[in-house]
Amino acid sequence: MFGPDNVRRRWSVDDVTVTKPSVIKRAIGAAAIGNITEWYDFGVYAYLQVTIEKVFLPDLDGALGSIITAALFAVAFLVRPIGGMVFGPLSDKIGRNKVLSMTMIMMALGTFAIGILPGYQTVGLWAPFLLLACRLLQGFSTGGEYGNAMTFISEYAPDRRRGFFGSLLEVGTFTGYLFGATIATVMTGVLSNEQMLSWGWRLPFFVALPLGLVGVYLRTKLADTPAYLALEKEAEQAEKASKSGEKKKGEFKNIFKLWPSMLVCVGLVLAWNVTNYMLTSYIPTYFTAVRDIQGSGGVSDLTSSILQIIVMAVCLATIPLLGRLSDRVGRKAVIATGSIALIVLSVPSILLIRGHSDITVMFGLLIMGLSLICFSSTMPSTLPSLFPTLVRAGALSIAFNISISLFGGTTSTVMSSLIGATGNLMWPAYYLMIAGAIGLVALFFTPESNGRPLWGSSPAAESKPEAVEHVADLNREYEMAKADS
């Protein structure tokens, strides 16, 4: 068996790592700032997609232009597994914090660079290729960002509150997206179409650089995670005792021995991120297809933006509540709720989104958003528990980014292509239902990690009294499991 079941053993209070709450909060803030920057860019790009199409592409047929612009969004995901393969194992070798600082700088520079690119009217076909280069840089750096950020937070968090603290990473995600979407929406409403095409679209991308600098500053003020430092100390002691002097920390070949865990991770991430990118990347462009194919219904671009911002704000406020709930009822119960909601409620959600009233559209978006946050609130604490500390960042980054590249980041392109080819506006519902079913299958093979130490790490607590209680609970669970076997 893999995952948290491997940590069932007898513990003593001296085994417990106690980390002060103030340090944990600073660690979470440092990790979340990277997500804010990453998803700020996604929010800006999604909401300015029509403008970006006009700036960087020649005058094309509407459907073809939308597909190409969506593909430019998706192409960043093609290099994410490469980034995961580079930065994930590197994090297992040199430390989580150093790698997170590197990826933070690269992400901020890639986003800032988009804002200074010349358009098609200035450099012709060089424009989309320059945009492509920036998107590839963003994808490469992001491949090492999120898996390491999940690892960073999970290794700092106490076992009994890992669900809540992990959910705060996704608070950063939604904050960044909401920030980017709000800025793009306000500028679209304030500036004329000519001003947006001339210079207005550039301004939101410039904000990424100061965000990145703040993130690097926060991260350099923290030590690496307690779990990683303990592993590093063990590796140094083993190296001194070894005649060959060979370090075994973070060996790349060990990662693929964990293929059952990686398959489970791919399935869970698929369910999570198909929903994520359906709501955040594709739906803003879906209303145009509704108007063109259905002939009625749909909402204006500005109304769509405002409704999505409202829904995202509701989700942002709810994520920590579900994270805290997962510390009480378990991660699997919350994830199962999200998967079942996708299977049962996706058709009603899309039918409402295709409606003629702003209220029905908002309820349709809200159903999809609340299904999404069942995953968003629990995955940052669930996925790291599938892998041992020795190779956690590498294995998680690789599996996570492969799944996103194949299924999550391509959602907009696949939906645009399927609806364009068939004229069937229900494809988003069918796609989400399949994702929910795959999520349930993956969840069946996922061990419950709530309240248990991470695989390969000692128990973690916020105080000595909590450590005493935690050890008593773990030892009681161990004795019960031993008696049952």
C-alpha positions in Angstrom: 0.0 0.0 0.0 1.2 3.5 -0.7 0.5 6.9 0.9 -0.4 7.7 4.6 -1.0 4.0 5.5 2.8 3.7 5.5 3.1 6.0 8.5 1.2 3.8 10.9 3.6 3.0 13.6 4.2 3.8 17.3 5.4 7.4 17.8 6.8 9.3 20.9 6.4 12.9 21.7 10.0 13.5 20.9 9.4 12.4 17.3 7.0 15.3 16.7 8.1 18.4 14.9 6.6 21.5 16.6 6.5 24.6 14.4 5.2 27.9 15.7 2.0 29.2 14.2 3.6 32.5 13.2 6.2 30.7 11.1 3.5 28.5 9.5 1.6 31.6 8.5 4.6 33.3 7.0 5.4 30.1 5.0 1.9 30.0 3.6 2.0 33.6 2.6 5.3 33.0 0.8 4.0 30.0 -1.0 0.6 31.6 -1.9 2.2 34.7 -3.5 3.5 32.5 -6.4 0.0 31.3 -7.0 -1.3 34.8 -7.0 1.2 35.8 -9.7 0.5 32.7 -11.8 -3.3 33.0 -11.7 -3.2 36.8 -12.1 -1.7 36.1 -15.5 -4.3 33.5 -16.3 -7.1 35.8 -15.3 -5.8 38.7 -17.4 -5.2 36.4 -20.4 -8.6 34.8 -20.3 -10.5 38.1 -19.9 -8.4 39.9 -22.6 -8.5 37.0 -25.0 -10.5 38.9 -27.7 -8.1 41.9 -27.5 -5.0 39.7 -27.6 -6.4 38.0 -30.7 -6.7 41.3 -32.4 -3.3 42.6 -31.3 -1.2 39.5 -32.1 -3.0 37.8 -35.0 -3.9 38.8 -38.5 -7.6 39.3 -39.3 -8.9 35.8 -39.3 -12.3 34.0 -39.3 -13.8 34.4 -35.8 -13.8 30.7 -35.0 -10.3 30.1 -36.3 -9.0 33.2 -34.4 -10.5 31.9 -31.1 -9.0 28.5 -31.6 -5.5 29.9 -32.2 -5.8 32.3 -29.2 -6.9 29.4 -27.0 -4.1 27.3 -28.4 -1.6 30.0 -27.4 -3.0 29.8 -23.9 -2.8 26.0 -24.0 0.7 25.8 -25.4 2.2 26.9 -22.0 0.9 23.6 -20.6 2.9 21.5 -23.1 6.2 22.5 -21.4 4.9 22.2 -17.9 5.9 18.5 -17.6 9.4 19.5 -18.6 9.4 22.2 -15.9 8.1 19.6 -13.4 10.9 17.2 -14.4 13.5 19.8 -14.0 12.4 21.8 -10.9 10.6 19.0 -9.0 13.7 16.7 -8.6 15.9 19.8 -8.2 13.7 20.8 -5.2 14.3 17.4 -3.6 18.0 17.9 -4.0 18.7 21.6 -3.2 15.5 22.6 -1.2 12.0 23.7 -1.7 12.6 27.4 -1.0 15.5 27.9 -3.5 13.5 26.4 -6.3 10.4 28.4 -5.5 12.4 31.6 -5.7 13.7 30.7 -9.1 10.3 29.8 -10.5 8.8 33.0 -9.0 11.3 35.2 -10.9 10.8 33.3 -14.2 7.0 33.5 -14.0 7.0 37.2 -13.2 9.4 38.0 -16.1 7.4 35.9 -18.6 4.2 37.8 -17.7 5.9 41.2 -17.7 7.5 40.4 -21.1 4.1 39.9 -22.7 3.2 43.5 -21.8 6.2 44.9 -23.9 5.8 42.7 -27.0 5.1 44.4 -30.3 1.8 43.5 -32.0 1.1 42.1 -35.5 0.7 45.5 -37.0 4.3 46.3 -36.0 6.3 43.1 -36.6 3.9 40.9 -38.6 4.0 37.1 -37.9 6.8 37.6 -35.4 4.2 38.9 -33.0 2.4 35.5 -32.3 5.8 33.7 -32.2 7.1 36.2 -29.6 3.9 35.7 -27.6 4.5 31.9 -27.9 8.0 32.3 -26.5 6.7 34.1 -23.4 4.0 31.6 -22.9 6.5 28.8 -23.1 8.7 30.5 -20.4 5.6 30.9 -18.2 4.7 27.2 -18.7 8.2 26.0 -17.9 8.5 28.0 -14.7 4.9 27.1 -13.6 5.8 23.4 -14.0 8.1 23.8 -11.1 5.9 26.2 -9.1 2.7 24.6 -8.0 3.9 21.1 -7.1 6.7 22.7 -5.0 4.3 25.1 -3.4 2.0 22.3 -2.4 5.0 20.4 -1.0 6.2 23.5 0.8 2.9 24.2 2.6 2.1 20.5 3.4 5.6 20.1 5.0 5.2 23.2 7.1 1.6 22.5 8.2 0.7 20.6 11.4 -1.0 17.2 10.7 -4.3 18.2 12.3 -4.7 21.4 10.3 -3.1 20.5 7.0 -6.4 20.7 5.2 -7.1 24.2 6.3 -3.6 25.5 5.7 -3.3 23.7 2.3 -6.6 25.3 1.2 -5.0 28.8 1.7 -2.8 28.0 -1.3 -5.9 28.0 -3.4 -7.0 31.2 -1.8 -3.9 32.6 -3.5 -5.0 31.0 -6.7 -8.5 32.6 -6.6 -7.2 35.9 -5.4 -4.8 36.1 -8.3 -7.4 35.2 -10.8 -9.9 37.6 -9.3 -7.4 40.3 -9.3 -6.5 39.8 -12.9 -10.1 39.4 -14.0 -11.1 42.6 -12.1 -8.3 44.7 -13.6 -9.1 43.5 -17.1 -12.8 44.0 -16.7 -12.4 47.6 -15.2 -10.0 48.6 -18.0 -12.3 47.2 -20.7 -15.2 49.2 -19.2 -13.2 52.4 -18.7 -11.1 52.5 -21.9 -12.4 52.7 -25.4 -11.8 49.8 -27.8 -9.1 51.8 -29.6 -7.3 52.6 -26.3 -7.4 49.0 -25.3 -5.9 47.8 -28.6 -3.3 50.6 -28.6 -1.9 50.5 -25.1 -4.5 49.6 -22.5 -4.1 45.8 -22.8 -0.4 46.1 -21.8 -0.9 47.6 -18.3 -2.3 44.5 -16.5 0.8 42.5 -17.5 3.2 45.0 -16.0 1.7 44.4 -12.5 3.3 40.9 -12.5 6.8 42.2 -12.0 6.3 43.9 -8.6 4.2 40.9 -7.5 7.1 38.6 -8.3 9.6 40.8 -6.4 7.4 40.7 -3.3 7.1 36.9 -3.6 10.9 36.4 -3.9 11.5 38.7 -0.9 9.0 36.7 1.3 10.5 33.4 0.3 14.1 34.4 1.0 13.1 35.3 4.5 12.1 31.7 5.4 14.1 28.6 6.2 13.3 25.5 4.2 10.6 23.1 5.5 11.1 21.1 8.7 10.6 17.9 6.8 13.2 18.7 4.2 15.7 19.9 6.7 15.3 16.7 8.7 15.8 14.7 5.5 18.9 16.7 4.6 20.3 16.0 8.0 19.7 12.3 7.6 21.3 12.4 4.2 24.4 14.1 5.5 24.7 11.6 8.3 24.2 8.7 5.9 26.9 10.2 3.6 29.4 10.4 6.4 28.7 6.8 7.4 28.8 5.5 3.8 32.1 4.3 2.4 31.2 5.5 -1.1 30.1 8.9 0.1 27.1 8.6 -2.2 24.0 10.7 -1.4 20.7 9.0 -1.9 18.5 12.1 -1.4 15.9 12.7 -4.2 17.1 10.1 -6.7 15.2 10.6 -9.9 14.9 6.8 -10.6 13.0 6.3 -7.4 10.2 8.5 -8.6 8.8 6.1 -11.2 8.8 3.3 -8.8 5.8 5.1 -7.3 3.7 4.7 -10.5 0.5 3.7 -8.5 0.6 7.0 -6.6 1.4 8.9 -9.8 -1.6 7.4 -11.6 -3.9 8.3 -8.7 -2.5 11.8 -8.7 -3.1 12.1 -12.5 -6.7 11.1 -12.0 -7.4 13.4 -9.2 -5.7 16.4 -10.9 -7.7 15.6 -14.1 -11.1 16.0 -12.3 -9.9 19.1 -10.5 -8.3 21.0 -13.4 -10.8 20.2 -16.2 -13.3 21.8 -13.9 -10.9 24.6 -13.1 -10.0 25.6 -16.6 -13.6 25.0 -17.8 -14.8 27.7 -15.5 -11.8 30.1 -15.5 -10.6 29.8 -19.1 -13.3 28.5 -21.4 -16.6 29.8 -20.0 -15.6 33.5 -20.6 -15.6 32.7 -24.4 -18.5 30.2 -24.2 -21.2 32.9 -24.3 -20.1 34.0 -27.8 -20.7 30.4 -29.0 -24.1 30.4 -27.2 -25.2 33.6 -29.1 -23.9 32.4 -32.4 -25.3 28.8 -32.3 -28.3 29.1 -30.1 -29.4 32.4 -31.6 -30.6 33.7 -28.2 -29.5 33.5 -24.6 -26.0 34.2 -23.4 -24.9 37.5 -21.8 -22.7 40.3 -22.9 -19.0 40.1 -22.4 -19.1 42.7 -19.7 -21.9 41.0 -17.8 -20.1 37.7 -18.2 -17.0 39.1 -16.6 -19.0 40.6 -13.7 -20.9 37.4 -13.0 -17.7 35.4 -13.1 -16.0 37.8 -10.6 -19.0 37.4 -8.3 -18.9 33.6 -8.5 -15.1 33.6 -7.9 -15.5 35.8 -4.9 -18.0 33.4 -3.4 -15.7 30.5 -4.1 -12.7 32.4 -2.6 -14.7 32.9 0.7 -15.8 29.3 0.8 -12.5 27.5 0.1 -11.0 27.9 3.7 -14.3 26.7 5.2 -14.1 23.5 3.2 -10.5 23.1 4.0 -11.3 23.3 7.7 -14.2 20.9 7.2 -11.8 18.4 5.5 -9.7 18.4 8.8 -12.9 17.2 10.6 -14.6 14.8 8.1 -11.7 13.8 6.0 -10.4 14.8 2.5 -12.1 11.9 0.7 -15.6 12.9 1.7 -15.2 16.5 0.3 -13.5 15.3 -2.9 -16.3 12.7 -3.4 -18.9 15.4 -3.1 -17.2 17.4 -5.9 -16.9 14.4 -8.2 -20.6 13.4 -7.7 -21.6 17.0 -8.2 -19.8 17.0 -11.6 -21.6 13.9 -12.7 -25.1 14.9 -11.5 -25.1 18.7 -11.8 -23.1 19.5 -15.0 -26.0 19.3 -17.4 -28.2 21.6 -15.2 -25.2 23.9 -14.8 -24.6 24.3 -18.6 -28.4 24.6 -19.3 -28.6 27.5 -16.8 -25.5 29.1 -18.3 -27.2 29.0 -21.7 -30.2 30.8 -20.3 -31.6 34.3 -21.0 -31.4 35.7 -17.5 -28.4 37.0 -15.7 -29.6 35.3 -12.6 -29.9 31.9 -14.2 -26.4 32.3 -15.7 -25.0 33.2 -12.3 -26.6 30.1 -10.7 -25.1 27.9 -13.5 -21.7 29.4 -12.9 -22.1 29.0 -9.1 -22.9 25.3 -9.4 -19.7 24.8 -11.4 -17.7 27.0 -9.0 -18.9 25.1 -5.9 -18.1 21.8 -7.5 -14.6 23.1 -8.3 -13.8 24.2 -4.8 -14.5 20.7 -3.4 -11.3 19.9 -5.2 -9.4 23.2 -4.7 -9.9 23.1 -0.9 -8.5 19.6 -0.5 -6.0 18.8 -3.2 -3.1 20.8 -1.8 -3.2 18.6 1.3 -4.2 15.4 -0.4 -1.7 15.1 -3.3 1.6 15.6 -1.3 0.5 12.8 1.0 0.7 10.3 -1.9 4.5 10.5 -2.0 7.4 10.1 0.4 9.5 13.1 1.5 12.5 11.7 -0.3 11.0 12.3 -3.8 7.8 14.2 -2.9 8.4 17.4 -4.9 9.7 15.6 -8.0 7.0 12.9 -8.1 4.2 15.3 -7.4 5.4 17.9 -9.9 5.8 15.4 -12.7 2.4 13.7 -12.2 0.6 17.0 -11.6 1.9 18.7 -14.7 1.4 15.7 -17.0 -2.2 15.6 -16.0 -2.7 19.4 -16.4 -0.9 19.4 -19.8 -2.9 16.6 -21.2 -6.3 17.4 -19.8 -6.6 20.7 -17.9 -4.8 23.2 -20.0 -6.3 21.9 -23.2 -9.9 22.2 -22.1 -10.5 25.5 -23.9 -9.0 24.3 -27.1 -10.9 21.0 -27.0 -14.2 22.7 -26.2 -13.7 25.3 -28.9 -12.9 22.6 -31.4 -15.8 20.2 -30.5 -18.4 22.9 -30.4 -17.1 24.5 -33.6 -17.2 21.1 -35.4 -20.5 19.8 -34.0 -22.5 22.8 -33.0 -23.5 21.0 -29.8 -23.4 23.4 -26.9 -23.6 20.6 -24.3 -20.1 19.4 -24.7 -18.8 21.2 -21.6 -21.4 19.3 -19.5 -20.3 15.9 -21.0 -16.7 16.7 -20.5 -17.2 17.6 -16.8 -19.2 14.4 -16.2 -16.4 12.3 -17.6 -13.9 14.2 -15.4 -16.1 13.6 -12.3 -16.3 9.8 -13.0 -12.5 9.6 -13.4 -12.1 11.5 -10.1 -14.3 9.0 -8.3 -12.2 6.1 -9.6 -9.0 7.8 -8.5 -10.5 8.6 -5.2 -11.2 4.9 -4.6 -7.5 4.2 -4.6 -6.6 7.3 -2.5 -5.7 6.6 1.2 -7.3 9.0 3.7 -4.5 11.4 4.9 -6.5 13.5 7.3 -4.7 13.9 10.7 -1.8 11.6 9.7 1.9 12.5 9.2 3.2 12.8 5.7 4.8 9.7 4.2 8.4 9.7 5.2 8.1 12.5 7.7 7.6 12.8 11.5 4.3 13.9 13.0 3.9 17.7 13.0 2.1 19.9 15.5 1.8 23.6 16.5 2.5 23.1 20.2 3.8 20.6 22.8 0.3 20.0 24.3 -1.0 19.3 20.8 2.0 17.0 20.1 1.1 14.9 23.2 -2.6 14.5 22.1 -1.6 13.8 18.5 0.9 11.1 19.4 -1.8 9.5 21.6 -4.3 9.5 18.7 -1.8 8.1 16.3 -0.7 5.3 18.6 -4.3 4.4 19.3 -5.0 4.2 15.6 -1.9 2.0 15.2 -3.0 -0.4 17.9 -6.5 -0.7 16.4 -5.1 -1.4 12.9 -2.7 -3.9 14.4 -5.5 -5.7 16.2 -7.7 -5.8 13.1 -4.9 -7.4 11.1 
